[in-house]
Amino acid sequence: MLLYILGLGSPTHPLPESSYAAWASTYEWKRCYDFDYLYAGPLFTHQLSHLWIDFRGIRDAFMRAKGIDYFENNRRAIYVQQQYAIDNTLKFSGYCACCWGISASDGPGPDCLKVNGIMRQFYDYIGHGVPYGPDDGTLAPWAVVASLPFAPEIVLPVIDHFIHQLKLKSANP
């Protein structure tokens, strides 16, 4: 989204408005775990543009028709992440209300291994996503931290769990 906004606002070579409409026509509105939202797979896809633009209260035609803005959409995507981990249909060890964060990231693969009696496909770098995958059990703690502005009420307990229960530490001491 950020690239389209920059392109539309270019003082020298602006994109035509029709380019944004063409991109928005590819949107997938989904209902997952009782949340209606604009699906985007990896969590970073929801978060990236929000690093530079506060989308609260800003609605394009698509979001006006849905009655929400992109900030609320991110909140819903984060709640979908949490519910996916709670349901844990793939039976990954550790997934729970306080342990989630599935986004594009490096994984332990590529490989295929039997873990706890279940044959698992592991990936290297890939756009992990929920609830439709791919999901090889790789969590990206940064995706949780980047969710803090949108849903602190469910993110802070996860950060606490990562630090105090799982003893996660920075790679750079």
TORLO-407885 format. One record per residue (C-alpha): x, y, z. Coordinates in Angstrom, 2 decimals, m for minus. Example, Ala and Ser with C-alpha at 12.3 -4.5 7.8 and 13.67 -1.06 7.14 Angstrom:
{x 12.30	y m4.50	z 7.80}
{x 13.67	y m1.06	z 7.14}
This chain:
{x 0.00	y 0.00	z 0.00}
{x 2.83	y 2.37	z 0.84}
{x 4.28	y 2.06	z m2.66}
{x 0.94	y 2.95	z m4.21}
{x 0.53	y 5.96	z m1.94}
{x 4.04	y 7.18	z m2.82}
{x 3.35	y 6.54	z m6.50}
{x 0.02	y 8.34	z m6.46}
{x 1.59	y 11.33	z m4.72}
{x 4.66	y 11.60	z m6.92}
{x 5.14	y 15.25	z m7.96}
{x 6.87	y 14.25	z m11.21}
{x 5.38	y 10.94	z m12.42}
{x 2.22	y 10.15	z m10.45}
{x 0.46	y 6.85	z m10.98}
{x m3.04	y 7.11	z m12.39}
{x m5.79	y 6.62	z m9.80}
{x m6.88	y 3.58	z m11.78}
{x m3.67	y 1.76	z m10.71}
{x m4.72	y 1.83	z m7.06}
{x m8.22	y 0.67	z m7.97}
{x m6.73	y m2.17	z m10.01}
{x m4.57	y m3.23	z m7.06}
{x m7.51	y m2.99	z m4.62}
{x m9.56	y m5.20	z m6.95}
{x m7.26	y m8.08	z m5.94}
{x m8.23	y m7.80	z m2.25}
{x m9.56	y m10.90	z m0.52}
{x m12.15	y m10.22	z 2.18}
{x m12.28	y m13.26	z 4.48}
{x m14.06	y m14.43	z 7.58}
{x m11.75	y m16.31	z 9.93}
{x m12.51	y m17.17	z 13.54}
{x m15.51	y m14.82	z 13.57}
{x m13.43	y m11.90	z 12.27}
{x m14.16	y m10.26	z 8.92}
{x m11.03	y m8.68	z 7.49}
{x m8.91	y m8.02	z 4.46}
{x m6.76	y m11.13	z 4.29}
{x m3.07	y m10.74	z 3.55}
{x m1.36	y m13.92	z 4.86}
{x 1.93	y m12.93	z 6.52}
{x 1.42	y m10.51	z 9.40}
{x 4.02	y m8.03	z 8.11}
{x 1.80	y m7.36	z 5.09}
{x m0.74	y m5.81	z 7.43}
{x 1.84	y m3.85	z 9.40}
{x 4.44	y m2.49	z 6.97}
{x 2.67	y 0.59	z 5.60}
{x 1.61	y 1.58	z 9.12}
{x 5.24	y 2.25	z 10.00}
{x 5.00	y 5.51	z 8.05}
{x 1.29	y 6.36	z 7.86}
{x m1.33	y 6.42	z 10.60}
{x m4.34	y 4.88	z 8.88}
{x m6.79	y 5.36	z 11.75}
{x m9.93	y 6.86	z 10.28}
{x m8.63	y 6.71	z 6.70}
{x m10.77	y 4.65	z 4.37}
{x m10.53	y 4.03	z 0.68}
{x m13.61	y 2.87	z m1.26}
{x m13.03	y m0.77	z m0.31}
{x m12.77	y m0.10	z 3.43}
{x m15.68	y 2.37	z 3.38}
{x m17.83	y m0.41	z 1.92}
{x m16.69	y m2.74	z 4.73}
{x m17.23	y m0.14	z 7.47}
{x m13.69	y m0.27	z 8.92}
{x m10.30	y 1.33	z 8.35}
{x m6.89	y m0.30	z 7.84}
{x m5.95	y 0.14	z 11.49}
{x m8.98	y m1.89	z 12.58}
{x m8.19	y m4.39	z 9.86}
{x m4.74	y m4.90	z 11.41}
{x m6.31	y m5.43	z 14.83}
{x m8.49	y m8.15	z 13.36}
{x m5.55	y m9.82	z 11.61}
{x m3.70	y m9.92	z 14.94}
{x m6.69	y m11.50	z 16.68}
{x m6.85	y m14.08	z 13.87}
{x m3.18	y m14.88	z 14.58}
{x m3.91	y m15.44	z 18.24}
{x m6.98	y m17.60	z 17.60}
{x m5.06	y m19.67	z 15.06}
{x m2.42	y m20.40	z 17.72}
{x m5.08	y m21.24	z 20.31}
{x m6.82	y m23.66	z 17.94}
{x m3.44	y m25.09	z 16.88}
{x m4.92	y m27.46	z 14.30}
{x m1.45	y m28.47	z 13.09}
{x m0.48	y m29.41	z 16.68}
{x 2.73	y m27.39	z 16.94}
{x 4.34	y m27.54	z 20.34}
{x 4.01	y m24.23	z 22.17}
{x 1.32	y m22.53	z 20.10}
{x m1.16	y m20.90	z 22.47}
{x m2.81	y m17.57	z 23.33}
{x 0.60	y m16.28	z 24.48}
{x 2.72	y m17.84	z 21.73}
{x 2.11	y m16.79	z 18.15}
{x 3.62	y m14.49	z 15.50}
{x 3.53	y m16.02	z 12.06}
{x 4.89	y m13.90	z 9.25}
{x 7.45	y m13.92	z 6.47}
{x 10.70	y m15.10	z 8.00}
{x 13.56	y m17.55	z 7.81}
{x 12.65	y m21.06	z 8.81}
{x 14.65	y m24.19	z 9.64}
{x 14.35	y m25.75	z 6.16}
{x 14.17	y m26.68	z 3.50}
{x 13.64	y m30.15	z 4.89}
{x 11.04	y m32.77	z 5.62}
{x 11.28	y m34.43	z 9.05}
{x 9.14	y m36.53	z 11.35}
{x 8.53	y m34.62	z 14.59}
{x 6.57	y m36.25	z 17.41}
{x 5.26	y m38.81	z 14.95}
{x 4.08	y m36.20	z 12.42}
{x 5.80	y m35.70	z 9.07}
{x 6.53	y m31.97	z 8.75}
{x 7.58	y m29.88	z 5.77}
{x 10.01	y m27.14	z 6.83}
{x 10.83	y m24.09	z 4.73}
{x 13.70	y m21.66	z 4.59}
{x 12.62	y m18.06	z 3.90}
{x 8.93	y m17.97	z 3.04}
{x 5.82	y m15.88	z 3.63}
{x 4.38	y m17.90	z 6.50}
{x 0.75	y m16.97	z 7.04}
{x m2.45	y m17.82	z 8.87}
{x m4.88	y m19.40	z 8.70}
{x m4.15	y m20.79	z 5.22}
{x m0.40	y m21.30	z 5.53}
{x 2.19	y m22.11	z 4.86}
{x 2.97	y m22.82	z 8.49}
{x 5.89	y m24.98	z 9.56}
{x 5.84	y m23.92	z 13.22}
{x 8.25	y m21.02	z 12.70}
{x 7.40	y m17.98	z 14.80}
{x 8.72	y m14.47	z 14.21}
{x 8.81	y m12.66	z 17.58}
{x 9.36	y m9.32	z 15.79}
{x 5.90	y m9.73	z 14.21}
{x 4.38	y m9.81	z 17.69}
{x 6.29	y m6.71	z 18.82}
{x 5.26	y m4.89	z 15.62}
{x 1.64	y m5.68	z 16.56}
{x 1.86	y m3.71	z 19.81}
{x 0.30	y m0.44	z 18.54}
{x m2.73	y m2.29	z 17.19}
{x m3.65	y m4.71	z 19.97}
{x m1.62	y m4.10	z 23.14}
{x m4.15	y m6.02	z 25.24}
{x m3.17	y m9.32	z 23.59}
{x 0.39	y m8.45	z 22.54}
{x 1.84	y m7.49	z 25.94}
{x 1.13	y m10.94	z 27.46}
{x 2.87	y m12.56	z 24.48}
{x 5.95	y m10.36	z 24.88}
{x 5.99	y m11.19	z 28.60}
{x 5.72	y m14.92	z 27.77}
{x 8.56	y m14.67	z 25.25}
{x 10.85	y m12.90	z 27.71}
{x 10.03	y m14.60	z 31.01}
{x 8.85	y m18.08	z 30.05}
{x 10.72	y m18.79	z 26.81}
{x 13.73	y m16.64	z 27.80}
{x 14.06	y m15.16	z 24.30}
{x 16.90	y m12.68	z 24.04}
{x 18.27	y m10.37	z 21.38}
{x 20.68	y m11.97	z 18.92}
{x 23.00	y m9.00	z 19.51}
{x 24.08	y m8.92	z 23.18}
